[in-house]
Amino acid sequence: MKRIDFIWTSFKDFACVKPIYDYFLSLGWECDLVKIHKHKFRNVKNIKNLAPYVVAAYDIPIRRLEKLDWSGKIIYVDHGVGPIKYYAYRYKYFHDCALLFYQGEVFKRKMEAVNPSFKNGLMGGFVKMDELINLKVDRLTFCQKYNLDPDKPIILFAPTWGGKDSKHWGIRNAKYLRGVQNLIIAPHSSDYKYAKRFNAIVPEIKSNINEIIKVSDIIVSDVSSIIGEAAAINKPVVQLILSSYPGCFPNYDKRKEGSWVHSDIIDYEEKNTDRSTRPFKIAYLDEDWVVGHTTKPENLLTTISDAIQHPDKYIKERKYWGEQCCWKADGKTIPRIAEMIKIFIDTGKRVQI
């Protein structure tokens, strides 16, 4: 029987590998869903039985595997579609992958910018979009659950992480939404501990707010993947203009393992990224991720009102970036990725479907 395992280390990557794991189980494959722990001794038993091919959606479990003398092959799907951050393809683990799936064309361009010789990538799309597209949500039932008015626009604030690192990042910007009616706040998984302080919700399925995105009328965020996901289903978005964002140039990377990307590229990005003039510049590319209405926090209430009144003002931008971030978002991403994985395991060839 064919074997493939799926590794994870946090809520956010679990939410992306679990649906593929379920699909391979339905095909009759022998699979395990394996958490790779921070401490080496906790992984010893699992590593002995790990399949020769594993699927990951975050580079941290890959880094931990490397320290355990495991000699199999990594297949990579990503856990988000926010292109502004500098993490994607910055570390050697990405470039060592036997097969890497790009979420969209913009990520392929990012790889070409930092490693033009990389040949192990295929277009895959974003795994979590299948559920988001196919999901049916009863608006009335949802509003009763969260004490919202179904006849008024539902506003979702879903920022990226950073609340524990800066008072200007992440869920801490919820303070600018005081007085907004029909508001629901969904923090990044790393900021769940601040949820009660800001009257935010923690989703029943960790790191999965597809139900809330689907029913919301306006999505407010910063540089979160949520922006691209919302655009892919044509939801109007409002992007917060901040002086800096976590995990984005020109901020220095706090990780200890160092960068695979040439130092000249990193130095250029750190010295030439100016968030005061181009708040949404994409890392490694001369492109700006402007998907909808943009605003500084102090003008957020006025901008939300404008987005409600003019929901199609940025419809062209939504369509473009929705497609760029979420390739072929048609509800069939997982079967396509699974077929390409099967071909790779059977033949060793990377065949685009």
ZADO-1210 file (C-alpha; in nm, 4 decimals, padded with zeros to 6 digits):
<atoms>
<atom x="00.0000" y="00.0000" z="00.0000" code="MET" pos="1"/>
<atom x="00.1242" y="00.3517" z="-00.0861" code="LYS" pos="2"/>
<atom x="00.2271" y="00.5695" z="00.2054" code="ARG" pos="3"/>
<atom x="00.2409" y="00.9415" z="00.2637" code="ILE" pos="4"/>
<atom x="00.2378" y="01.1349" z="00.5895" code="ASP" pos="5"/>
<atom x="00.1382" y="01.4895" z="00.6774" code="PHE" pos="6"/>
<atom x="00.3392" y="01.6897" z="00.9303" code="ILE" pos="7"/>
<atom x="00.2440" y="01.9971" z="01.1274" code="TRP" pos="8"/>
<atom x="00.3476" y="02.2006" z="01.4293" code="THR" pos="9"/>
<atom x="00.0852" y="02.4748" z="01.4804" code="SER" pos="10"/>
<atom x="-00.2829" y="02.5459" z="01.4212" code="PHE" pos="11"/>
<atom x="-00.2152" y="02.7348" z="01.0989" code="LYS" pos="12"/>
<atom x="-00.0295" y="02.4593" z="00.9139" code="ASP" pos="13"/>
<atom x="-00.2539" y="02.1871" z="01.0582" code="PHE" pos="14"/>
<atom x="-00.5508" y="02.3647" z="00.8952" code="ALA" pos="15"/>
<atom x="-00.3830" y="02.3237" z="00.5542" code="CYS" pos="16"/>
<atom x="-00.2428" y="01.9691" z="00.5687" code="VAL" pos="17"/>
<atom x="-00.5497" y="01.8138" z="00.7353" code="LYS" pos="18"/>
<atom x="-00.7812" y="01.8478" z="00.4292" code="PRO" pos="19"/>
<atom x="-00.5211" y="01.6860" z="00.2001" code="ILE" pos="20"/>
<atom x="-00.4660" y="01.4125" z="00.4564" code="TYR" pos="21"/>
<atom x="-00.8408" y="01.3444" z="00.4622" code="ASP" pos="22"/>
<atom x="-00.8493" y="01.3284" z="00.0833" code="TYR" pos="23"/>
<atom x="-00.5643" y="01.0765" z="00.0614" code="PHE" pos="24"/>
<atom x="-00.7349" y="00.8645" z="00.3269" code="LEU" pos="25"/>
<atom x="-01.0475" y="00.8608" z="00.1098" code="SER" pos="26"/>
<atom x="-00.8346" y="00.7274" z="-00.1766" code="LEU" pos="27"/>
<atom x="-00.7228" y="00.4348" z="00.0370" code="GLY" pos="28"/>
<atom x="-00.3660" y="00.5504" z="00.1022" code="TRP" pos="29"/>
<atom x="-00.1869" y="00.4686" z="00.4260" code="GLU" pos="30"/>
<atom x="-00.1442" y="00.8054" z="00.5964" code="CYS" pos="31"/>
<atom x="-00.0614" y="00.9573" z="00.9318" code="ASP" pos="32"/>
<atom x="-00.1082" y="01.3100" z="01.0600" code="LEU" pos="33"/>
<atom x="00.2058" y="01.3719" z="01.2654" code="VAL" pos="34"/>
<atom x="00.2841" y="01.6631" z="01.4929" code="LYS" pos="35"/>
<atom x="00.6538" y="01.7533" z="01.4928" code="ILE" pos="36"/>
<atom x="00.7368" y="01.8850" z="01.8373" code="HIS" pos="37"/>
<atom x="00.9878" y="02.1472" z="01.9392" code="LYS" pos="38"/>
<atom x="01.1840" y="01.9093" z="02.1605" code="HIS" pos="39"/>
<atom x="01.3716" y="01.6357" z="01.9778" code="LYS" pos="40"/>
<atom x="01.3023" y="01.3557" z="02.2258" code="PHE" pos="41"/>
<atom x="00.9268" y="01.3883" z="02.1693" code="ARG" pos="42"/>
<atom x="00.9692" y="01.3128" z="01.7974" code="ASN" pos="43"/>
<atom x="01.1888" y="01.0024" z="01.8142" code="VAL" pos="44"/>
<atom x="00.9070" y="00.7458" z="01.8068" code="LYS" pos="45"/>
<atom x="00.7152" y="00.9215" z="01.5264" code="ASN" pos="46"/>
<atom x="01.0221" y="00.9657" z="01.3081" code="ILE" pos="47"/>
<atom x="01.1001" y="00.5938" z="01.3075" code="LYS" pos="48"/>
<atom x="00.7681" y="00.5234" z="01.1372" code="ASN" pos="49"/>
<atom x="00.7483" y="00.8303" z="00.9149" code="LEU" pos="50"/>
<atom x="00.6619" y="00.7673" z="00.5482" code="ALA" pos="51"/>
<atom x="00.9266" y="00.8329" z="00.2788" code="PRO" pos="52"/>
<atom x="00.7172" y="01.1273" z="00.1559" code="TYR" pos="53"/>
<atom x="00.5682" y="01.3926" z="00.3812" code="VAL" pos="54"/>
<atom x="00.3524" y="01.6964" z="00.3108" code="VAL" pos="55"/>
<atom x="00.4186" y="02.0161" z="00.5091" code="ALA" pos="56"/>
<atom x="00.2579" y="02.3604" z="00.5065" code="ALA" pos="57"/>
<atom x="00.5096" y="02.5466" z="00.7238" code="TYR" pos="58"/>
<atom x="00.8877" y="02.5483" z="00.7251" code="ASP" pos="59"/>
<atom x="00.9232" y="02.5018" z="01.1030" code="ILE" pos="60"/>
<atom x="00.8376" y="02.1281" z="01.1087" code="PRO" pos="61"/>
<atom x="01.0718" y="02.0791" z="00.8119" code="ILE" pos="62"/>
<atom x="01.3525" y="02.2448" z="01.0070" code="ARG" pos="63"/>
<atom x="01.2852" y="02.0149" z="01.3016" code="ARG" pos="64"/>
<atom x="01.2868" y="01.7081" z="01.0775" code="LEU" pos="65"/>
<atom x="01.6290" y="01.8033" z="00.9458" code="GLU" pos="66"/>
<atom x="01.7693" y="01.7740" z="01.2966" code="LYS" pos="67"/>
<atom x="01.6327" y="01.4194" z="01.3329" code="LEU" pos="68"/>
<atom x="01.8279" y="01.2535" z="01.0496" code="ASP" pos="69"/>
<atom x="01.5126" y="01.1755" z="00.8532" code="TRP" pos="70"/>
<atom x="01.6026" y="01.1127" z="00.4881" code="SER" pos="71"/>
<atom x="01.2672" y="01.1269" z="00.3080" code="GLY" pos="72"/>
<atom x="01.1305" y="01.3833" z="00.0633" code="LYS" pos="73"/>
<atom x="00.9350" y="01.6975" z="00.1448" code="ILE" pos="74"/>
<atom x="00.6281" y="01.8082" z="-00.0511" code="ILE" pos="75"/>
<atom x="00.5299" y="02.1635" z="00.0357" code="TYR" pos="76"/>
<atom x="00.1996" y="02.3485" z="00.0279" code="VAL" pos="77"/>
<atom x="00.1751" y="02.6832" z="00.2038" code="ASP" pos="78"/>
<atom x="-00.0508" y="02.7916" z="00.4897" code="HIS" pos="79"/>
<atom x="-00.1240" y="03.1426" z="00.3606" code="GLY" pos="80"/>
<atom x="-00.1505" y="03.3675" z="00.0569" code="VAL" pos="81"/>
<atom x="-00.0170" y="03.7002" z="00.1872" code="GLY" pos="82"/>
<atom x="00.2729" y="03.7940" z="-00.0460" code="PRO" pos="83"/>
<atom x="00.4013" y="04.1000" z="00.1414" code="ILE" pos="84"/>
<atom x="00.5857" y="03.9072" z="00.4126" code="LYS" pos="85"/>
<atom x="00.9464" y="03.8059" z="00.3627" code="TYR" pos="86"/>
<atom x="00.9235" y="03.4475" z="00.4912" code="TYR" pos="87"/>
<atom x="00.8277" y="03.2760" z="00.1659" code="ALA" pos="88"/>
<atom x="01.1410" y="03.1168" z="00.0112" code="TYR" pos="89"/>
<atom x="01.3789" y="03.3010" z="00.2462" code="ARG" pos="90"/>
<atom x="01.5046" y="02.9818" z="00.4147" code="TYR" pos="91"/>
<atom x="01.6871" y="02.6797" z="00.2743" code="LYS" pos="92"/>
<atom x="01.4045" y="02.4397" z="00.3626" code="TYR" pos="93"/>
<atom x="01.1930" y="02.5738" z="00.0776" code="PHE" pos="94"/>
<atom x="01.4687" y="02.5211" z="-00.1771" code="HIS" pos="95"/>
<atom x="01.5355" y="02.1669" z="-00.0543" code="ASP" pos="96"/>
<atom x="01.1757" y="02.0578" z="-00.1180" code="CYS" pos="97"/>
<atom x="01.1364" y="01.7767" z="-00.3691" code="ALA" pos="98"/>
<atom x="00.8064" y="01.9290" z="-00.4782" code="LEU" pos="99"/>
<atom x="00.6735" y="02.2750" z="-00.3918" code="LEU" pos="100"/>
<atom x="00.3299" y="02.4057" z="-00.4826" code="PHE" pos="101"/>
<atom x="00.2843" y="02.7768" z="-00.5489" code="TYR" pos="102"/>
<atom x="-00.0421" y="02.9211" z="-00.4152" code="GLN" pos="103"/>
<atom x="-00.0587" y="03.1597" z="-00.7103" code="GLY" pos="104"/>
<atom x="00.1420" y="03.3268" z="-00.9834" code="GLU" pos="105"/>
<atom x="00.2728" y="03.6014" z="-00.7537" code="VAL" pos="106"/>
<atom x="00.4490" y="03.3392" z="-00.5416" code="PHE" pos="107"/>
<atom x="00.6076" y="03.1861" z="-00.8474" code="LYS" pos="108"/>
<atom x="00.7434" y="03.5317" z="-00.9337" code="ARG" pos="109"/>
<atom x="00.8815" y="03.5641" z="-00.5808" code="LYS" pos="110"/>
<atom x="01.0661" y="03.2348" z="-00.6166" code="MET" pos="111"/>
<atom x="01.2029" y="03.3385" z="-00.9554" code="GLU" pos="112"/>
<atom x="01.3284" y="03.6632" z="-00.7985" code="ALA" pos="113"/>
<atom x="01.5292" y="03.4874" z="-00.5263" code="VAL" pos="114"/>
<atom x="01.6118" y="03.1545" z="-00.6950" code="ASN" pos="115"/>
<atom x="01.5631" y="03.1574" z="-01.0732" code="PRO" pos="116"/>
<atom x="01.7170" y="02.8115" z="-01.1037" code="SER" pos="117"/>
<atom x="01.4547" y="02.6425" z="-00.8840" code="PHE" pos="118"/>
<atom x="01.2854" y="02.3671" z="-01.0883" code="LYS" pos="119"/>
<atom x="01.0802" y="02.1792" z="-00.8301" code="ASN" pos="120"/>
<atom x="00.7757" y="02.4050" z="-00.8259" code="GLY" pos="121"/>
<atom x="00.4274" y="02.3591" z="-00.9705" code="LEU" pos="122"/>
<atom x="00.1167" y="02.5755" z="-00.9588" code="MET" pos="123"/>
<atom x="-00.1103" y="02.4313" z="-00.6935" code="GLY" pos="124"/>
<atom x="-00.3446" y="02.6929" z="-00.5519" code="GLY" pos="125"/>
<atom x="-00.4464" y="02.7410" z="-00.1905" code="PHE" pos="126"/>
<atom x="-00.5840" y="02.4362" z="-00.0115" code="VAL" pos="127"/>
<atom x="-00.8193" y="02.6208" z="00.2239" code="LYS" pos="128"/>
<atom x="-01.0051" y="02.7790" z="-00.0685" code="MET" pos="129"/>
<atom x="-01.1903" y="02.4559" z="-00.1474" code="ASP" pos="130"/>
<atom x="-01.3896" y="02.4713" z="00.1737" code="GLU" pos="131"/>
<atom x="-01.4346" y="02.8483" z="00.1487" code="LEU" pos="132"/>
<atom x="-01.5811" y="02.8205" z="-00.2014" code="ILE" pos="133"/>
<atom x="-01.8008" y="02.5181" z="-00.1379" code="ASN" pos="134"/>
<atom x="-01.9180" y="02.6215" z="00.2085" code="LEU" pos="135"/>
<atom x="-02.2848" y="02.7067" z="00.2632" code="LYS" pos="136"/>
<atom x="-02.3589" y="02.9343" z="00.5581" code="VAL" pos="137"/>
<atom x="-02.7058" y="03.0211" z="00.6815" code="ASP" pos="138"/>
<atom x="-02.6808" y="03.3946" z="00.7515" code="ARG" pos="139"/>
<atom x="-02.9704" y="03.4052" z="00.9967" code="LEU" pos="140"/>
<atom x="-02.8385" y="03.1149" z="01.2043" code="THR" pos="141"/>
<atom x="-02.4884" y="03.2623" z="01.2012" code="PHE" pos="142"/>
<atom x="-02.6130" y="03.6021" z="01.3158" code="CYS" pos="143"/>
<atom x="-02.8167" y="03.4488" z="01.5960" code="GLN" pos="144"/>
<atom x="-02.5065" y="03.2604" z="01.7128" code="LYS" pos="145"/>
<atom x="-02.2931" y="03.5770" z="01.7290" code="TYR" pos="146"/>
<atom x="-02.5684" y="03.8266" z="01.8187" code="ASN" pos="147"/>
<atom x="-02.5498" y="04.0126" z="01.4876" code="LEU" pos="148"/>
<atom x="-02.8167" y="04.1847" z="01.2782" code="ASP" pos="149"/>
<atom x="-02.8651" y="03.9843" z="00.9541" code="PRO" pos="150"/>
<atom x="-03.0129" y="04.2888" z="00.7804" code="ASP" pos="151"/>
<atom x="-02.7028" y="04.5022" z="00.8255" code="LYS" pos="152"/>
<atom x="-02.3545" y="04.4591" z="00.6740" code="PRO" pos="153"/>
<atom x="-02.1339" y="04.2240" z="00.8734" code="ILE" pos="154"/>
<atom x="-01.7824" y="04.3605" z="00.9285" code="ILE" pos="155"/>
<atom x="-01.4997" y="04.1146" z="00.9905" code="LEU" pos="156"/>
<atom x="-01.1692" y="04.2319" z="01.1382" code="PHE" pos="157"/>
<atom x="-00.9116" y="03.9555" z="01.0870" code="ALA" pos="158"/>
<atom x="-00.5551" y="04.0880" z="01.1229" code="PRO" pos="159"/>
<atom x="-00.2248" y="03.9098" z="01.0964" code="THR" pos="160"/>
<atom x="-00.0172" y="03.8204" z="01.4034" code="TRP" pos="161"/>
<atom x="00.1919" y="04.0554" z="01.6129" code="GLY" pos="162"/>
<atom x="-00.0262" y="04.1597" z="01.9050" code="GLY" pos="163"/>
<atom x="00.2231" y="04.0244" z="02.1568" code="LYS" pos="164"/>
<atom x="00.5155" y="04.2043" z="01.9878" code="ASP" pos="165"/>
<atom x="00.3793" y="04.5535" z="01.9296" code="SER" pos="166"/>
<atom x="00.0858" y="04.7653" z="02.0405" code="LYS" pos="167"/>
<atom x="00.0513" y="04.8741" z="01.6766" code="HIS" pos="168"/>
<atom x="00.0147" y="04.5253" z="01.5236" code="TRP" pos="169"/>
<atom x="-00.2446" y="04.2568" z="01.4903" code="GLY" pos="170"/>
<atom x="-00.5493" y="04.2402" z="01.7125" code="ILE" pos="171"/>
<atom x="-00.4413" y="04.5518" z="01.9030" code="ARG" pos="172"/>
<atom x="-00.5751" y="04.7638" z="01.6149" code="ASN" pos="173"/>
<atom x="-00.9245" y="04.6494" z="01.7123" code="ALA" pos="174"/>
<atom x="-00.9320" y="04.9605" z="01.9325" code="LYS" pos="175"/>
<atom x="-00.9957" y="05.1663" z="01.6181" code="TYR" pos="176"/>
<atom x="-01.3173" y="04.9738" z="01.5545" code="LEU" pos="177"/>
<atom x="-01.5004" y="05.0832" z="01.8667" code="ARG" pos="178"/>
<atom x="-01.8533" y="05.1822" z="01.7728" code="GLY" pos="179"/>
<atom x="-01.8682" y="04.9732" z="01.4547" code="VAL" pos="180"/>
<atom x="-02.1988" y="04.7885" z="01.4374" code="GLN" pos="181"/>
<atom x="-02.2256" y="04.4230" z="01.3384" code="ASN" pos="182"/>
<atom x="-01.8568" y="04.3692" z="01.3996" code="LEU" pos="183"/>
<atom x="-01.6876" y="04.0347" z="01.4481" code="ILE" pos="184"/>
<atom x="-01.3192" y="04.0152" z="01.5432" code="ILE" pos="185"/>
<atom x="-01.1148" y="03.7044" z="01.4639" code="ALA" pos="186"/>
<atom x="-00.7503" y="03.7199" z="01.5777" code="PRO" pos="187"/>
<atom x="-00.4570" y="03.5347" z="01.4273" code="HIS" pos="188"/>
<atom x="-00.3993" y="03.2030" z="01.6047" code="SER" pos="189"/>
<atom x="-00.0848" y="03.3367" z="01.7733" code="SER" pos="190"/>
<atom x="-00.2959" y="03.6135" z="01.9310" code="ASP" pos="191"/>
<atom x="-00.5775" y="03.3961" z="02.0635" code="TYR" pos="192"/>
<atom x="-00.4767" y="03.4770" z="02.4202" code="LYS" pos="193"/>
<atom x="-00.5804" y="03.8396" z="02.3600" code="TYR" pos="194"/>
<atom x="-00.9235" y="03.7455" z="02.2262" code="ALA" pos="195"/>
<atom x="-01.1261" y="03.8158" z="02.5419" code="LYS" pos="196"/>
<atom x="-00.9558" y="04.1521" z="02.5922" code="ARG" pos="197"/>
<atom x="-01.0897" y="04.2726" z="02.2569" code="PHE" pos="198"/>
<atom x="-01.4182" y="04.0806" z="02.2619" code="ASN" pos="199"/>
<atom x="-01.2914" y="03.8662" z="01.9765" code="ALA" pos="200"/>
<atom x="-01.3840" y="03.5085" z="01.8961" code="ILE" pos="201"/>
<atom x="-01.1678" y="03.1996" z="01.8693" code="VAL" pos="202"/>
<atom x="-01.3079" y="02.9806" z="01.5883" code="PRO" pos="203"/>
<atom x="-01.4316" y="02.6332" z="01.6747" code="GLU" pos="204"/>
<atom x="-01.1790" y="02.4932" z="01.4267" code="ILE" pos="205"/>
<atom x="-00.8495" y="02.6658" z="01.5101" code="LYS" pos="206"/>
<atom x="-00.6997" y="02.8819" z="01.2340" code="SER" pos="207"/>
<atom x="-01.0093" y="02.8360" z="01.0192" code="ASN" pos="208"/>
<atom x="-01.2472" y="03.1306" z="00.9842" code="ILE" pos="209"/>
<atom x="-01.3917" y="03.0313" z="00.6467" code="ASN" pos="210"/>
<atom x="-01.7453" y="03.0425" z="00.7828" code="GLU" pos="211"/>
<atom x="-01.6957" y="03.4002" z="00.9011" code="ILE" pos="212"/>
<atom x="-01.5304" y="03.5134" z="00.5780" code="ILE" pos="213"/>
<atom x="-01.8098" y="03.3593" z="00.3738" code="LYS" pos="214"/>
<atom x="-02.0901" y="03.5383" z="00.5576" code="VAL" pos="215"/>
<atom x="-01.9153" y="03.8743" z="00.6075" code="SER" pos="216"/>
<atom x="-01.9821" y="04.1710" z="00.3799" code="ASP" pos="217"/>
<atom x="-01.6618" y="04.3689" z="00.4436" code="ILE" pos="218"/>
<atom x="-01.3224" y="04.2259" z="00.5413" code="ILE" pos="219"/>
<atom x="-01.0849" y="04.4526" z="00.7359" code="VAL" pos="220"/>
<atom x="-00.7232" y="04.3446" z="00.7743" code="SER" pos="221"/>
<atom x="-00.3622" y="04.4530" z="00.7310" code="ASP" pos="222"/>
<atom x="-00.1245" y="04.2188" z="00.5441" code="VAL" pos="223"/>
<atom x="-00.2982" y="03.8973" z="00.6446" code="SER" pos="224"/>
<atom x="-00.3595" y="03.6095" z="00.4056" code="SER" pos="225"/>
<atom x="-00.7295" y="03.6788" z="00.4691" code="ILE" pos="226"/>
<atom x="-00.7072" y="03.9675" z="00.2206" code="ILE" pos="227"/>
<atom x="-00.6194" y="03.7338" z="-00.0679" code="GLY" pos="228"/>
<atom x="-00.8718" y="03.4704" z="00.0374" code="GLU" pos="229"/>
<atom x="-01.1508" y="03.7292" z="00.0556" code="ALA" pos="230"/>
<atom x="-01.0540" y="03.8731" z="-00.2830" code="ALA" pos="231"/>
<atom x="-01.0727" y="03.5262" z="-00.4396" code="ALA" pos="232"/>
<atom x="-01.4431" y="03.5099" z="-00.3525" code="ILE" pos="233"/>
<atom x="-01.5002" y="03.8757" z="-00.4432" code="ASN" pos="234"/>
<atom x="-01.5418" y="04.0155" z="-00.0924" code="LYS" pos="235"/>
<atom x="-01.4698" y="04.3903" z="-00.0515" code="PRO" pos="236"/>
<atom x="-01.1669" y="04.4520" z="00.1685" code="VAL" pos="237"/>
<atom x="-01.0217" y="04.7377" z="00.3710" code="VAL" pos="238"/>
<atom x="-00.6447" y="04.7306" z="00.4257" code="GLN" pos="239"/>
<atom x="-00.4845" y="04.9058" z="00.7217" code="LEU" pos="240"/>
<atom x="-00.1885" y="05.1294" z="00.6425" code="ILE" pos="241"/>
<atom x="00.0641" y="05.0915" z="00.9243" code="LEU" pos="242"/>
<atom x="00.4180" y="05.2208" z="00.9677" code="SER" pos="243"/>
<atom x="00.5403" y="04.8603" z="00.9771" code="SER" pos="244"/>
<atom x="00.4086" y="04.5053" z="00.9683" code="TYR" pos="245"/>
<atom x="00.5318" y="04.1869" z="01.1374" code="PRO" pos="246"/>
<atom x="00.7411" y="03.9627" z="00.9162" code="GLY" pos="247"/>
<atom x="00.7835" y="04.2311" z="00.6510" code="CYS" pos="248"/>
<atom x="01.0696" y="04.4428" z="00.5220" code="PHE" pos="249"/>
<atom x="01.2348" y="04.6681" z="00.6276" code="PRO" pos="250"/>
<atom x="01.2116" y="04.4899" z="00.9662" code="ASN" pos="251"/>
<atom x="01.4974" y="04.2550" z="01.0433" code="TYR" pos="252"/>
<atom x="01.4296" y="03.8858" z="01.0667" code="ASP" pos="253"/>
<atom x="01.4539" y="03.7565" z="01.4248" code="LYS" pos="254"/>
<atom x="01.4968" y="03.3929" z="01.3250" code="ARG" pos="255"/>
<atom x="01.8329" y="03.2385" z="01.4071" code="LYS" pos="256"/>
<atom x="01.8803" y="03.0012" z="01.1147" code="GLU" pos="257"/>
<atom x="01.9813" y="03.2720" z="00.8700" code="GLY" pos="258"/>
<atom x="01.8645" y="03.3458" z="00.5182" code="SER" pos="259"/>
<atom x="01.9111" y="03.1271" z="00.2112" code="TRP" pos="260"/>
<atom x="01.8399" y="03.4303" z="-00.0086" code="VAL" pos="261"/>
<atom x="02.1549" y="03.6166" z="-00.1144" code="HIS" pos="262"/>
<atom x="02.2522" y="03.8923" z="00.1261" code="SER" pos="263"/>
<atom x="02.2502" y="04.1514" z="-00.1542" code="ASP" pos="264"/>
<atom x="01.8786" y="04.0924" z="-00.2086" code="ILE" pos="265"/>
<atom x="01.8013" y="04.1079" z="00.1629" code="ILE" pos="266"/>
<atom x="02.0091" y="04.4236" z="00.2076" code="ASP" pos="267"/>
<atom x="01.8351" y="04.5897" z="-00.0855" code="TYR" pos="268"/>
<atom x="01.4900" y="04.5090" z="00.0513" code="GLU" pos="269"/>
<atom x="01.5776" y="04.6262" z="00.4020" code="GLU" pos="270"/>
<atom x="01.7273" y="04.9540" z="00.2786" code="LYS" pos="271"/>
<atom x="01.4783" y="05.0380" z="00.0046" code="ASN" pos="272"/>
<atom x="01.1419" y="04.9280" z="00.1429" code="THR" pos="273"/>
<atom x="00.9666" y="05.2457" z="00.2581" code="ASP" pos="274"/>
<atom x="00.6268" y="05.1738" z="00.4120" code="ARG" pos="275"/>
<atom x="00.5496" y="05.5462" z="00.4287" code="SER" pos="276"/>
<atom x="00.5323" y="05.5650" z="00.0484" code="THR" pos="277"/>
<atom x="00.4549" y="05.2033" z="-00.0445" code="ARG" pos="278"/>
<atom x="00.2849" y="05.0399" z="00.2536" code="PRO" pos="279"/>
<atom x="00.1895" y="04.7267" z="00.0611" code="PHE" pos="280"/>
<atom x="00.5053" y="04.6581" z="-00.1376" code="LYS" pos="281"/>
<atom x="00.5557" y="04.2846" z="-00.1893" code="ILE" pos="282"/>
<atom x="00.8808" y="04.1324" z="-00.0663" code="ALA" pos="283"/>
<atom x="01.1364" y="04.0742" z="-00.3457" code="TYR" pos="284"/>
<atom x="00.9069" y="04.2215" z="-00.6147" code="LEU" pos="285"/>
<atom x="00.8421" y="04.5701" z="-00.7476" code="ASP" pos="286"/>
<atom x="00.4681" y="04.5216" z="-00.6991" code="GLU" pos="287"/>
<atom x="00.2120" y="04.6523" z="-00.4509" code="ASP" pos="288"/>
<atom x="-00.0610" y="04.4390" z="-00.2971" code="TRP" pos="289"/>
<atom x="-00.3418" y="04.6932" z="-00.3092" code="VAL" pos="290"/>
<atom x="-00.6589" y="04.4877" z="-00.3186" code="VAL" pos="291"/>
<atom x="-00.9251" y="04.7327" z="-00.2016" code="GLY" pos="292"/>
<atom x="-00.9832" y="05.0394" z="00.0134" code="HIS" pos="293"/>
<atom x="-00.6758" y="05.1430" z="00.2125" code="THR" pos="294"/>
<atom x="-00.6673" y="05.3589" z="00.5226" code="THR" pos="295"/>
<atom x="-00.4719" y="05.4636" z="00.8253" code="LYS" pos="296"/>
<atom x="-00.6215" y="05.3336" z="01.1505" code="PRO" pos="297"/>
<atom x="-00.7543" y="05.6718" z="01.2614" code="GLU" pos="298"/>
<atom x="-00.9656" y="05.6941" z="00.9439" code="ASN" pos="299"/>
<atom x="-01.0884" y="05.3369" z="00.9584" code="LEU" pos="300"/>
<atom x="-01.4533" y="05.4072" z="01.0420" code="LEU" pos="301"/>
<atom x="-01.4936" y="05.6490" z="00.7496" code="THR" pos="302"/>
<atom x="-01.3253" y="05.4046" z="00.5109" code="THR" pos="303"/>
<atom x="-01.5473" y="05.1148" z="00.6208" code="ILE" pos="304"/>
<atom x="-01.8504" y="05.3325" z="00.5538" code="SER" pos="305"/>
<atom x="-01.7169" y="05.4120" z="00.2056" code="ASP" pos="306"/>
<atom x="-01.6532" y="05.0433" z="00.1366" code="ALA" pos="307"/>
<atom x="-02.0107" y="04.9612" z="00.2360" code="ILE" pos="308"/>
<atom x="-02.1473" y="05.2307" z="00.0058" code="GLN" pos="309"/>
<atom x="-01.9120" y="05.1460" z="-00.2838" code="HIS" pos="310"/>
<atom x="-01.8430" y="04.7711" z="-00.2628" code="PRO" pos="311"/>
<atom x="-01.7377" y="04.7403" z="-00.6273" code="ASP" pos="312"/>
<atom x="-01.4966" y="05.0331" z="-00.6357" code="LYS" pos="313"/>
<atom x="-01.1981" y="04.7952" z="-00.6413" code="TYR" pos="314"/>
<atom x="-01.3558" y="04.4996" z="-00.8143" code="ILE" pos="315"/>
<atom x="-01.0808" y="04.4832" z="-01.0799" code="LYS" pos="316"/>
<atom x="-00.8098" y="04.4805" z="-00.8140" code="GLU" pos="317"/>
<atom x="-00.9946" y="04.2088" z="-00.6212" code="ARG" pos="318"/>
<atom x="-01.0237" y="03.9916" z="-00.9284" code="LYS" pos="319"/>
<atom x="-00.6579" y="04.0347" z="-01.0220" code="TYR" pos="320"/>
<atom x="-00.5130" y="03.9685" z="-00.6779" code="TRP" pos="321"/>
<atom x="-00.7615" y="03.6953" z="-00.5992" code="GLY" pos="322"/>
<atom x="-00.6348" y="03.5064" z="-00.9029" code="GLU" pos="323"/>
<atom x="-00.2703" y="03.5942" z="-00.8363" code="GLN" pos="324"/>
<atom x="-00.2828" y="03.4668" z="-00.4785" code="CYS" pos="325"/>
<atom x="-00.5206" y="03.1722" z="-00.5193" code="CYS" pos="326"/>
<atom x="-00.4591" y="02.9919" z="-00.8479" code="TRP" pos="327"/>
<atom x="-00.7684" y="02.8210" z="-00.9951" code="LYS" pos="328"/>
<atom x="-00.9895" y="02.8859" z="-00.6953" code="ALA" pos="329"/>
<atom x="-01.2712" y="02.6655" z="-00.8208" code="ASP" pos="330"/>
<atom x="-01.3248" y="02.4358" z="-00.5241" code="GLY" pos="331"/>
<atom x="-01.1117" y="02.1580" z="-00.6746" code="LYS" pos="332"/>
<atom x="-00.7648" y="02.2538" z="-00.5517" code="THR" pos="333"/>
<atom x="-00.7141" y="01.9522" z="-00.3252" code="ILE" pos="334"/>
<atom x="-00.7912" y="01.6873" z="-00.5905" code="PRO" pos="335"/>
<atom x="-00.5545" y="01.8620" z="-00.8341" code="ARG" pos="336"/>
<atom x="-00.2737" y="01.8826" z="-00.5807" code="ILE" pos="337"/>
<atom x="-00.3323" y="01.5206" z="-00.4795" code="ALA" pos="338"/>
<atom x="-00.3093" y="01.4041" z="-00.8401" code="GLU" pos="339"/>
<atom x="00.0190" y="01.5885" z="-00.8922" code="MET" pos="340"/>
<atom x="00.1538" y="01.4383" z="-00.5704" code="ILE" pos="341"/>
<atom x="00.0517" y="01.0886" z="-00.6822" code="LYS" pos="342"/>
<atom x="00.2242" y="01.1345" z="-01.0176" code="ILE" pos="343"/>
<atom x="00.5386" y="01.2571" z="-00.8428" code="PHE" pos="344"/>
<atom x="00.5479" y="00.9628" z="-00.6029" code="ILE" pos="345"/>
<atom x="00.4775" y="00.7098" z="-00.8798" code="ASP" pos="346"/>
<atom x="00.7130" y="00.8479" z="-01.1446" code="THR" pos="347"/>
<atom x="00.9419" y="01.1058" z="-00.9838" code="GLY" pos="348"/>
<atom x="00.8151" y="01.3591" z="-01.2385" code="LYS" pos="349"/>
<atom x="00.6634" y="01.6989" z="-01.1634" code="ARG" pos="350"/>
<atom x="00.3675" y="01.7265" z="-01.3972" code="VAL" pos="351"/>
<atom x="00.1529" y="02.0400" z="-01.4056" code="GLN" pos="352"/>
<atom x="-00.2226" y="01.9743" z="-01.4048" code="ILE" pos="353"/>
</atoms>
